Amino acid sequence: MTTQRPGPPGWPGQPPQQPPDQEQDEGMEGMQVLGYQPFRAPEGHLGQAMLVVTNRGNIFCLYHPPQKMDAAVIWVGGARGGVIGPAGGLYLALAQDLASQNIGSLRLDYRAPNDLYECVLDALAATALLEGVGFKRLAIVGHSFGGAVAVASGTSSPNVVAVAALCSQDTGCEQVAQLSPRPLFLAHGTNDERIPIQASENIFNEAKDPKEFHRLEGAGHGLMECKDQVRDLLGAWLVKHLGPDTSGPDPTPPPRLLRPNDPPPGPPPRR
C-alpha cells in the first residue's frame, strides 16, 4: 500500500494527498506516470517544485529548466532520500551550473527511501516524464544507495546516455556491465566511513568501457573534504556527455513543463 509522508525539510506542511491506491494483480510490476503538478517552491528551495503523479504515489521533485529541452540530469539521493546531495549541496550547485550550459536538472526525492525496487521505479518515472516532454538525452547521478539506483535505472532506459555513481554501494549494481556503451563515472573517498572504497572498485571492475574512476584522497562519505574537486570533475563530465548535440540543427523546443522565466504557477497545493 502506498503511504503518505512529508516532503524534505522546508517543504510547506504536509504534501498533497496521494492518489487512491491502485488494485493490481499479483505479480504486476512497473509504474505508470499519470502527469505532473507544478507548484511554487517554498522559500529557501531553488528550482520549480513539482509532483510527478504516478499510480504508485507522488514523487517530489525540484526542476531546473534549460532554455531548450534536449538534455537533462536526474539527481537521486542516498538511502534517506532528499534533494540536496553530498558535498554541501552538490546537486543544487551543479543544477545551477548546468542550466547555463543548456542542461536541465530534476532533483528527485524518493517515495520510499531505502527500497531499491521502488526507488528505481521513481527514477524511471522521472525519465519517462522528461522523455515525454521532449528531452532526448538524460544522465542519472546518484550518491551512496543512490549510486545503485542510478546504475539499475540507467540499464533500463534507452534515453539514458550517461550514469554517475558517487561513493556507491555495490549491492544493486550487479548488471553494471549492461550500461556499456554508455559512459560510467565513479568517484569514492578513500576515507569513506560508511561504504568502503572497495565497493566502487568492484563496480568499476565489473563495468565495461567507457568508464572512469576517481579516488578522492582523504574524503569521507559526504565528500565535504573535496567538494570543489567533485563539482569540477562531475560537472565537466556531464557537459562532455550532455553538451550541445552538434550532429544536426538545434532542437526545436517542444511543449515544455515550465519555461525558465515563467512566473510561479500558484501557491503550494493545500492538504
Backbone bond lengths (Angstrom), bond angles and torsions (degrees), N, CA, C in turn:
res aa  C-N    CA-C-N  psi(-1)  N-CA   C-N-CA  omega(-1)  CA-C   N-CA-C  phi
1 M - - - 1.454 - - 1.515 109.55 -
2 T 1.345 116.83 138.22 1.450 121.13 177.53 1.515 109.60 -77.76
3 T 1.303 117.99 132.74 1.451 121.95 179.15 1.516 109.89 -115.99
4 Q 1.336 115.72 152.99 1.455 121.30 179.12 1.518 108.84 -89.71
5 R 1.333 117.23 141.82 1.445 121.24 176.64 1.515 108.91 -142.82
6 P 1.319 117.91 156.35 1.462 119.35 178.74 1.516 111.26 -64.06
7 G 1.339 115.76 156.71 1.449 120.74 173.95 1.518 110.10 -77.48
8 P 1.335 117.54 -170.40 1.459 121.63 -179.69 1.519 110.94 -62.63
9 P 1.339 118.86 162.05 1.458 120.84 177.16 1.525 111.16 -53.19
10 G 1.332 116.12 134.26 1.457 120.33 179.48 1.511 113.75 97.25
11 W 1.323 118.28 -12.68 1.458 119.22 175.89 1.523 108.32 -71.39
12 P 1.339 118.38 147.64 1.460 120.85 -170.64 1.520 112.45 -75.52
13 G 1.325 116.66 110.44 1.449 120.59 175.04 1.504 112.95 59.77
14 Q 1.301 115.92 -150.66 1.452 121.98 176.16 1.521 109.14 -82.55
15 P 1.319 117.77 148.79 1.463 119.37 176.78 1.520 110.75 -70.03
16 P 1.329 117.82 166.10 1.454 120.09 176.99 1.522 110.81 -58.78
17 Q 1.309 115.22 158.84 1.460 119.65 179.26 1.525 110.07 -60.73
18 Q 1.294 115.92 141.76 1.452 120.98 174.37 1.529 109.22 -70.48
19 P 1.348 117.37 152.18 1.449 118.41 173.39 1.521 109.99 -64.32
20 P 1.331 117.99 158.84 1.468 120.10 -178.30 1.513 111.30 -56.59
21 D 1.330 115.06 146.66 1.454 119.63 176.61 1.523 109.84 -59.92
22 Q 1.314 115.00 142.13 1.462 120.92 -179.91 1.524 109.88 -96.19
23 E 1.314 115.71 131.22 1.453 119.57 173.51 1.520 108.29 -76.76
24 Q 1.322 116.92 125.36 1.454 121.02 -178.20 1.517 109.64 -126.64
25 D 1.317 114.83 146.69 1.451 119.80 176.34 1.518 109.24 -63.88
26 E 1.324 115.78 150.47 1.455 119.92 178.74 1.522 109.09 -59.19
27 G 1.317 115.85 131.48 1.456 121.03 179.00 1.519 113.84 88.78
28 M 1.340 117.45 -6.70 1.462 119.47 179.27 1.516 109.35 -69.70
29 E 1.315 117.50 131.19 1.448 121.70 -174.22 1.522 110.08 -121.42
30 G 1.336 115.10 169.76 1.444 120.84 172.08 1.508 113.20 97.05
31 M 1.315 114.19 179.00 1.448 121.88 -175.33 1.512 108.94 -140.43
32 Q 1.315 116.31 140.64 1.458 121.99 177.17 1.515 108.71 -111.00
33 V 1.330 116.62 125.96 1.457 121.45 175.93 1.527 107.79 -83.30
34 L 1.328 116.02 120.07 1.459 121.96 -176.66 1.524 112.57 -94.74
35 G 1.324 116.93 -16.74 1.457 120.66 -178.97 1.512 110.45 152.06
36 Y 1.330 115.55 -165.04 1.454 119.97 178.30 1.520 108.63 -144.92
37 Q 1.309 116.09 155.44 1.460 122.99 -179.14 1.521 109.13 -129.86
38 P 1.342 118.25 101.65 1.462 119.36 178.02 1.522 110.84 -77.77
39 F 1.306 116.56 150.16 1.457 121.44 173.60 1.516 108.63 -155.21
40 R 1.322 115.72 168.18 1.453 120.90 -175.18 1.526 110.25 -70.84
41 A 1.327 116.62 128.27 1.463 120.11 177.20 1.525 109.63 -66.73
42 P 1.325 117.30 143.59 1.470 119.82 178.41 1.515 110.92 -67.69
43 E 1.306 115.70 160.50 1.454 121.09 -179.67 1.528 110.34 -57.12
44 G 1.313 116.01 135.01 1.456 120.92 -179.91 1.514 113.64 95.36
45 H 1.328 117.71 -11.53 1.468 121.34 178.25 1.517 108.67 -109.69
46 L 1.315 117.64 115.31 1.452 121.89 178.25 1.521 109.96 -85.33
47 G 1.320 115.40 152.85 1.452 120.38 -174.89 1.515 109.79 102.74
48 Q 1.313 115.99 172.69 1.457 122.94 -178.90 1.529 108.43 -102.59
49 A 1.320 115.96 117.77 1.459 120.30 -176.66 1.520 110.59 -74.51
50 M 1.297 116.29 142.83 1.459 120.68 175.65 1.527 109.83 -154.75
51 L 1.315 113.75 158.14 1.450 121.62 170.08 1.514 107.72 -108.86
52 V 1.318 117.50 128.76 1.455 121.88 168.06 1.522 105.83 -88.78
53 V 1.313 116.43 115.51 1.465 122.05 -174.09 1.525 108.89 -92.13
54 T 1.318 116.50 123.35 1.462 121.51 -179.18 1.523 109.91 -130.74
55 N 1.323 115.09 170.11 1.465 120.15 177.69 1.520 112.32 -73.04
56 R 1.333 118.44 -4.29 1.454 121.45 178.54 1.530 112.26 -113.80
57 G 1.319 116.84 8.55 1.457 121.29 -179.84 1.516 111.55 123.19
58 N 1.318 116.33 172.94 1.462 122.80 -176.91 1.528 111.70 -91.62
59 I 1.324 115.62 143.07 1.454 122.00 178.70 1.530 108.02 -112.85
60 F 1.329 116.81 123.88 1.460 121.83 179.90 1.533 109.77 -82.86
61 C 1.336 116.05 133.71 1.460 121.01 -178.12 1.518 110.31 -142.25
62 L 1.324 115.42 157.23 1.454 123.05 167.15 1.522 107.38 -120.52
63 Y 1.321 115.26 125.13 1.456 122.46 -171.69 1.523 110.19 -109.51
64 H 1.335 116.35 132.84 1.456 123.30 178.15 1.535 106.92 -118.79
65 P 1.326 118.24 100.34 1.472 120.21 -170.94 1.517 112.71 -80.73
66 P 1.319 116.71 144.08 1.470 121.50 170.49 1.526 109.34 -89.67
67 Q 1.314 116.83 175.33 1.460 119.91 177.17 1.520 111.35 -70.28
68 K 1.339 117.01 -37.51 1.464 121.04 178.90 1.520 108.89 -124.91
69 M 1.299 115.85 137.91 1.457 120.55 -175.95 1.526 110.36 -87.25
70 D 1.312 115.26 83.48 1.460 120.56 177.56 1.521 110.92 -119.75
71 A 1.349 117.79 -47.62 1.460 121.80 -174.84 1.523 109.86 -133.51
72 A 1.340 115.54 147.69 1.466 120.10 -179.95 1.520 109.78 -155.87
73 V 1.339 114.73 160.77 1.454 123.10 176.71 1.522 108.73 -115.57
74 I 1.320 116.34 135.62 1.461 123.01 171.41 1.527 106.78 -103.08
75 W 1.321 116.52 123.71 1.464 122.74 -176.39 1.523 108.74 -107.51
76 V 1.330 116.95 125.96 1.464 120.70 179.86 1.530 109.22 -124.93
77 G 1.329 115.52 145.89 1.453 121.12 -173.13 1.509 114.00 -92.97
78 G 1.327 114.75 -166.55 1.456 121.83 -179.50 1.514 111.79 -84.01
79 A 1.321 116.42 -159.39 1.458 121.12 -173.85 1.521 112.67 -64.98
80 R 1.318 118.20 -23.79 1.462 121.14 178.93 1.522 112.85 -90.90
81 G 1.312 118.09 -2.70 1.454 121.05 -179.38 1.518 111.61 78.84
82 G 1.320 116.17 -152.32 1.451 121.94 -178.57 1.514 112.69 95.73
83 V 1.330 115.39 167.36 1.459 121.41 -173.82 1.524 112.89 -119.52
84 I 1.343 117.66 8.01 1.458 121.09 -172.65 1.530 112.33 -88.97
85 G 1.334 116.63 -45.20 1.454 120.55 -177.21 1.510 112.34 85.84
86 P 1.331 117.12 175.88 1.470 121.80 -178.60 1.522 111.39 -79.83
87 A 1.317 115.32 -173.35 1.467 122.97 171.65 1.524 112.24 56.18
88 G 1.330 116.36 41.60 1.455 120.14 174.16 1.510 114.94 67.00
89 G 1.334 118.10 36.66 1.461 121.21 178.63 1.511 113.71 96.53
90 L 1.336 116.39 39.12 1.466 121.40 -177.88 1.528 112.14 -58.35
91 Y 1.327 117.44 -39.96 1.457 119.64 -174.58 1.527 111.34 -64.55
92 L 1.321 116.56 -44.88 1.463 119.19 177.58 1.526 110.84 -65.06
93 A 1.327 117.31 -45.12 1.463 120.53 -177.96 1.528 111.32 -58.11
94 L 1.336 116.41 -46.41 1.461 118.96 -178.37 1.528 111.71 -74.74
95 A 1.327 117.82 -31.18 1.470 119.38 175.22 1.524 109.96 -59.32
96 Q 1.319 116.55 -41.04 1.466 119.87 178.46 1.526 111.35 -71.16
97 D 1.336 116.92 -41.33 1.465 119.88 177.68 1.522 111.10 -60.25
98 L 1.327 116.23 -45.46 1.464 120.89 -173.21 1.522 112.26 -71.88
99 A 1.341 116.88 -28.88 1.463 118.91 178.25 1.519 110.94 -58.06
100 S 1.334 116.89 -34.28 1.464 120.10 178.46 1.529 111.83 -71.70
101 Q 1.336 116.48 -15.71 1.471 121.97 176.71 1.530 111.37 -99.39
102 N 1.342 115.79 12.67 1.464 122.09 -180.00 1.528 112.42 65.20
103 I 1.334 116.19 35.01 1.461 122.38 176.01 1.529 107.41 -119.84
104 G 1.316 116.81 121.91 1.450 121.43 -178.91 1.517 112.03 -80.78
105 S 1.327 115.42 170.93 1.463 121.71 178.46 1.520 109.95 -143.27
106 L 1.332 115.09 144.72 1.461 122.57 172.27 1.522 107.02 -130.58
107 R 1.342 116.15 108.63 1.466 121.16 179.26 1.521 107.98 -91.82
108 L 1.300 116.43 121.41 1.463 122.98 -165.07 1.520 111.00 -112.68
109 D 1.325 116.54 136.35 1.467 122.57 174.32 1.526 108.46 -112.17
110 Y 1.331 116.71 123.72 1.468 121.15 -174.29 1.532 112.52 -61.96
111 R 1.319 115.09 151.21 1.468 121.03 169.13 1.528 110.82 -72.70
112 A 1.313 116.37 -40.12 1.470 121.78 -174.11 1.522 108.47 -133.58
113 P 1.340 117.38 80.38 1.466 119.55 -177.75 1.520 112.35 -54.80
114 N 1.332 114.69 145.91 1.469 123.25 176.08 1.519 113.75 72.32
115 D 1.322 117.46 9.44 1.458 121.98 171.80 1.526 106.21 -107.72
116 L 1.329 116.26 101.98 1.461 119.91 -170.19 1.522 111.91 -59.25
117 Y 1.324 117.26 -44.03 1.473 120.07 -178.06 1.525 110.66 -61.46
118 E 1.332 117.40 -48.65 1.459 120.65 -178.07 1.526 110.85 -67.18
119 C 1.323 117.73 -36.28 1.458 120.40 -179.95 1.523 111.80 -69.63
120 V 1.327 116.94 -36.09 1.467 119.77 174.15 1.527 109.98 -63.74
121 L 1.339 116.91 -40.51 1.462 119.35 176.41 1.528 111.24 -60.74
122 D 1.332 117.20 -38.66 1.462 120.20 177.14 1.530 110.74 -60.14
123 A 1.332 116.33 -46.15 1.463 120.03 179.87 1.532 110.99 -63.17
124 L 1.318 116.97 -39.72 1.463 120.13 178.77 1.525 111.26 -68.70
125 A 1.332 116.84 -34.89 1.466 119.61 174.95 1.525 110.32 -62.34
126 A 1.331 116.31 -39.82 1.465 120.11 177.95 1.528 111.02 -64.21
127 T 1.334 116.66 -41.27 1.468 118.31 177.81 1.529 110.44 -64.25
128 A 1.333 117.49 -39.68 1.461 120.64 -179.59 1.528 110.76 -63.84
129 L 1.331 116.63 -41.63 1.460 119.56 179.06 1.527 111.03 -63.38
130 L 1.333 116.78 -48.36 1.463 119.77 -177.63 1.527 111.48 -66.44
131 E 1.327 116.75 -39.03 1.465 119.68 175.55 1.525 110.63 -62.20
132 G 1.341 115.56 -39.60 1.449 120.28 -176.19 1.517 114.31 -65.97
133 V 1.334 117.00 -26.10 1.464 119.28 179.41 1.523 112.24 -99.67
134 G 1.335 117.65 4.74 1.454 119.65 170.05 1.500 118.22 120.50
135 F 1.344 119.17 -5.68 1.461 118.95 176.84 1.524 109.59 -69.19
136 K 1.326 116.16 133.28 1.459 121.28 -175.09 1.520 113.27 -105.48
137 R 1.338 117.10 -23.60 1.463 120.85 -176.78 1.525 108.27 -133.05
138 L 1.333 115.43 124.50 1.457 121.19 -175.51 1.524 110.15 -126.70
139 A 1.316 115.23 147.48 1.463 121.81 168.34 1.523 107.71 -121.88
140 I 1.331 116.25 152.09 1.461 121.79 175.34 1.516 107.78 -122.79
141 V 1.328 115.50 129.81 1.462 122.33 179.71 1.519 108.36 -122.14
142 G 1.342 116.84 130.35 1.452 120.82 178.37 1.515 111.80 -137.15
143 H 1.329 115.72 152.60 1.463 122.49 178.63 1.515 109.37 -117.77
144 S 1.344 116.76 135.88 1.468 122.49 174.62 1.531 110.01 63.18
145 F 1.319 118.30 -122.78 1.470 122.29 172.83 1.529 110.17 -52.74
146 G 1.332 116.37 -36.22 1.454 120.55 -179.75 1.516 113.94 -65.70
147 G 1.330 117.84 -20.50 1.455 119.19 173.87 1.517 111.32 -62.82
148 A 1.334 116.42 -40.67 1.460 120.34 176.90 1.520 110.70 -67.37
149 V 1.332 117.32 -37.50 1.464 120.63 176.20 1.527 109.94 -60.98
150 A 1.321 116.62 -44.14 1.462 120.73 -179.24 1.520 111.52 -63.11
151 V 1.334 116.65 -45.38 1.462 120.08 -179.04 1.520 110.44 -65.52
152 A 1.325 117.43 -48.17 1.466 120.51 -176.12 1.521 111.38 -64.87
153 S 1.330 117.79 -42.10 1.460 119.41 -179.82 1.525 110.86 -74.48
154 G 1.326 117.00 -31.10 1.455 119.81 178.79 1.514 113.31 -63.97
155 T 1.319 117.08 -31.43 1.466 119.83 178.58 1.525 112.37 -77.11
156 S 1.344 117.14 -8.93 1.462 120.74 -173.35 1.517 113.65 -107.04
157 S 1.325 118.44 -6.42 1.461 120.91 -176.34 1.524 110.64 -123.12
158 P 1.318 118.72 120.66 1.464 120.65 -177.69 1.519 113.22 -68.03
159 N 1.339 118.59 -21.81 1.456 120.51 -179.53 1.516 113.49 -85.86
160 V 1.328 117.82 -3.34 1.461 120.95 173.60 1.525 107.52 -81.64
161 V 1.329 116.46 119.94 1.460 120.52 -175.39 1.522 112.15 -108.47
162 A 1.335 118.42 -4.98 1.466 120.96 -179.57 1.521 108.87 -161.17
163 V 1.344 116.17 147.01 1.467 122.28 -178.96 1.523 108.69 -135.77
164 A 1.331 116.25 137.18 1.463 121.77 176.38 1.522 109.17 -128.70
165 A 1.336 116.31 136.84 1.456 122.65 -179.67 1.524 108.69 -130.67
166 L 1.319 116.73 121.84 1.464 122.77 -176.91 1.521 109.37 -108.40
167 C 1.333 116.96 125.00 1.476 121.75 179.37 1.523 110.31 50.08
168 S 1.296 116.73 45.07 1.454 121.55 -169.81 1.522 113.15 -78.59
169 Q 1.320 115.41 146.80 1.457 120.56 163.79 1.521 108.17 -73.55
170 D 1.331 116.52 154.44 1.463 118.53 177.60 1.523 112.36 -92.83
171 T 1.323 118.20 -19.89 1.457 120.69 174.60 1.520 109.33 -62.43
172 G 1.314 116.85 126.22 1.451 121.65 -176.27 1.508 113.59 97.54
173 C 1.341 117.01 -6.77 1.467 121.09 -178.89 1.526 112.17 -106.57
174 E 1.309 116.72 19.39 1.468 120.02 -173.74 1.528 112.75 -62.92
175 Q 1.329 118.12 -24.47 1.464 121.13 -178.29 1.527 112.24 -98.84
176 V 1.329 117.29 22.36 1.463 120.02 -173.45 1.526 112.12 -60.73
177 A 1.319 118.44 -28.69 1.473 119.83 179.56 1.529 111.51 -60.15
178 Q 1.336 116.73 -24.34 1.462 120.22 -178.68 1.529 112.70 -73.51
179 L 1.333 117.57 -10.62 1.467 119.28 176.96 1.521 112.29 -66.19
180 S 1.310 117.69 -34.66 1.458 121.85 -177.98 1.531 109.71 -57.39
181 P 1.329 118.66 136.94 1.470 129.63 13.13 1.528 115.03 -90.43
182 R 1.317 118.11 13.62 1.461 119.50 175.79 1.523 109.60 -71.47
183 P 1.325 117.94 139.18 1.469 120.52 -178.25 1.527 111.81 -72.54
184 L 1.329 114.87 147.94 1.460 123.11 179.28 1.521 109.26 -123.12
185 F 1.327 116.10 130.59 1.469 123.68 177.28 1.522 107.78 -112.65
186 L 1.332 116.70 124.93 1.461 122.22 176.98 1.524 108.89 -124.52
187 A 1.324 115.87 139.35 1.461 121.27 174.00 1.521 107.82 -145.14
188 H 1.347 116.04 141.70 1.466 119.68 -176.24 1.522 108.81 -153.75
189 G 1.336 115.38 138.03 1.452 120.74 177.34 1.519 111.85 -76.41
190 T 1.338 116.19 140.32 1.468 119.45 -179.37 1.525 112.01 -72.33
191 N 1.339 117.59 -18.53 1.461 121.44 179.55 1.528 111.80 -109.78
192 D 1.302 116.58 28.40 1.465 120.54 -179.88 1.531 109.43 -62.25
193 E 1.329 116.16 120.35 1.449 121.43 -175.76 1.521 112.70 -89.78
194 R 1.318 118.46 -8.49 1.466 121.83 -177.92 1.515 112.69 -107.35
195 I 1.323 116.11 -48.09 1.465 120.83 -179.47 1.519 107.01 -124.64
196 P 1.323 118.69 114.00 1.473 120.30 -178.30 1.521 111.80 -59.28
197 I 1.311 116.02 149.85 1.458 121.00 -179.58 1.528 111.63 -59.95
198 Q 1.326 116.84 -21.32 1.461 120.11 179.07 1.538 111.81 -60.59
199 A 1.333 116.94 -25.39 1.468 118.87 178.72 1.525 110.56 -63.16
200 S 1.335 116.69 -46.65 1.463 119.19 177.64 1.525 111.79 -68.73
201 E 1.329 116.52 -33.00 1.461 119.00 175.34 1.525 110.51 -62.52
202 N 1.333 117.18 -39.75 1.467 120.70 177.39 1.525 110.95 -62.38
203 I 1.326 116.07 -43.49 1.465 119.96 178.68 1.521 110.27 -62.17
204 F 1.324 116.13 -45.47 1.462 120.63 -179.26 1.524 111.02 -60.49
205 N 1.320 116.97 -41.96 1.462 120.42 -178.32 1.531 111.93 -67.08
206 E 1.325 116.95 -31.77 1.465 120.51 179.52 1.522 112.35 -81.88
207 A 1.320 117.06 -25.21 1.462 121.20 -177.25 1.526 111.11 -73.79
208 K 1.315 115.08 156.37 1.455 121.65 174.40 1.524 109.19 -104.13
209 D 1.316 115.35 163.43 1.463 120.06 177.48 1.533 110.47 -65.76
210 P 1.332 115.90 151.84 1.471 129.58 0.39 1.528 111.70 -81.92
211 K 1.309 116.76 138.99 1.457 121.92 -178.35 1.514 108.81 -154.13
212 E 1.318 116.47 153.55 1.454 120.90 173.71 1.517 109.38 -147.09
213 F 1.339 114.55 148.43 1.458 121.42 -175.49 1.520 108.87 -132.72
214 H 1.337 116.61 126.49 1.458 122.28 -179.22 1.530 109.02 -113.58
215 R 1.321 115.46 117.13 1.470 121.49 172.87 1.529 107.85 -85.10
216 L 1.314 115.94 120.02 1.460 120.86 -176.14 1.516 108.06 -100.59
217 E 1.318 115.30 98.70 1.464 121.50 -171.82 1.535 111.52 -63.31
218 G 1.327 114.32 127.51 1.454 121.38 175.22 1.510 115.38 79.23
219 A 1.316 118.31 0.95 1.461 120.77 -175.61 1.518 110.98 -88.90
220 G 1.332 115.45 143.48 1.450 122.14 174.80 1.522 111.11 -91.74
221 H 1.334 114.96 -168.49 1.459 119.89 -173.45 1.526 111.98 -64.70
222 G 1.324 117.45 -34.77 1.454 120.40 -178.59 1.515 114.97 -81.92
223 L 1.320 118.11 -6.82 1.471 124.26 175.35 1.529 113.67 61.75
224 M 1.317 117.64 22.62 1.461 119.89 179.43 1.525 112.00 -66.50
225 E 1.317 116.57 -30.65 1.462 120.89 -177.38 1.527 112.36 -68.00
226 C 1.324 117.00 -18.12 1.473 120.01 -175.53 1.523 110.84 -136.20
227 K 1.331 117.17 34.08 1.463 120.05 -172.06 1.530 112.47 -61.30
228 D 1.315 117.49 -38.06 1.466 118.94 179.35 1.529 111.01 -69.91
229 Q 1.323 116.35 -39.21 1.457 120.13 178.90 1.528 111.13 -63.05
230 V 1.330 116.28 -44.76 1.467 119.62 179.75 1.521 110.59 -63.97
231 R 1.310 116.28 -43.24 1.471 119.89 179.33 1.524 110.63 -58.92
232 D 1.318 117.45 -43.74 1.465 120.77 -179.38 1.530 111.75 -68.32
233 L 1.336 116.15 -46.38 1.464 119.98 -177.67 1.525 111.83 -63.46
234 L 1.324 115.45 -51.28 1.457 119.20 -176.32 1.524 111.27 -70.16
235 G 1.328 116.55 -39.16 1.457 119.14 178.73 1.518 112.10 -60.48
236 A 1.333 116.85 -45.32 1.460 120.34 179.85 1.525 111.00 -64.46
237 W 1.328 116.06 -38.77 1.473 119.95 -179.96 1.524 110.89 -65.64
238 L 1.322 117.73 -41.38 1.468 120.81 179.55 1.522 111.13 -66.65
239 V 1.322 117.05 -41.43 1.465 119.65 177.76 1.530 110.26 -63.64
240 K 1.322 116.73 -38.88 1.468 120.49 178.96 1.521 111.26 -58.81
241 H 1.333 116.55 -41.94 1.465 119.61 -173.28 1.526 113.96 -96.97
242 L 1.341 117.32 -12.80 1.464 119.88 -179.62 1.523 112.30 -122.49
243 G 1.323 117.23 3.93 1.455 120.22 -178.82 1.517 111.79 -62.12
244 P 1.334 118.04 179.37 1.464 121.56 -175.17 1.521 112.26 -52.40
245 D 1.311 115.21 135.45 1.460 121.79 177.26 1.524 107.93 -78.36
246 T 1.323 116.03 113.24 1.466 120.39 -177.05 1.526 112.52 -96.85
247 S 1.319 116.66 10.06 1.464 118.96 -177.76 1.522 112.61 -79.23
248 G 1.327 117.72 -10.42 1.460 120.73 -179.08 1.510 109.76 -165.11
249 P 1.335 117.29 -167.65 1.459 119.91 -180.00 1.519 111.10 -66.91
250 D 1.346 115.25 158.93 1.454 119.91 177.26 1.517 110.05 -57.34
251 P 1.336 117.32 138.99 1.464 119.27 -179.05 1.526 110.82 -65.24
252 T 1.324 115.72 141.90 1.455 120.85 174.91 1.521 109.16 -76.83
253 P 1.319 117.74 129.71 1.460 118.39 -178.00 1.525 111.36 -60.14
254 P 1.333 117.95 124.14 1.458 120.98 176.39 1.524 109.58 -82.75
255 P 1.334 119.31 -179.23 1.466 119.93 172.29 1.523 110.26 -52.93
256 R 1.320 116.48 138.19 1.454 120.16 -167.85 1.521 112.15 -116.18
257 L 1.319 114.84 158.83 1.460 120.29 173.35 1.525 108.92 -65.46
258 L 1.311 116.43 -64.40 1.458 124.70 176.76 1.520 107.25 -151.71
259 R 1.304 117.49 136.07 1.452 120.06 177.50 1.529 109.94 -79.79
260 P 1.337 117.28 157.41 1.472 119.51 -174.12 1.515 114.86 -54.62
261 N 1.344 118.49 -36.17 1.460 121.02 -175.35 1.522 113.60 -103.00
262 D 1.319 117.36 11.92 1.462 119.60 177.30 1.524 110.49 -65.45
263 P 1.344 118.12 144.34 1.461 119.54 174.31 1.521 110.32 -68.79
264 P 1.326 117.51 158.47 1.466 118.95 177.13 1.527 110.49 -56.18
265 P 1.305 118.90 141.44 1.459 121.65 -175.89 1.520 113.70 -73.53
266 G 1.311 118.13 -6.37 1.459 119.05 -179.48 1.515 110.15 146.82
267 P 1.314 116.17 -179.27 1.461 120.31 -179.52 1.513 111.37 -70.76
268 P 1.318 117.69 163.15 1.469 119.42 175.75 1.524 110.74 -56.23
269 P 1.320 118.23 145.15 1.465 120.14 -179.90 1.517 110.69 -61.85
270 R 1.312 114.73 146.09 1.461 120.52 -179.91 1.514 110.13 -82.21
271 R 1.344 114.41 162.90 1.458 118.72 176.15 1.514 109.84 -66.82
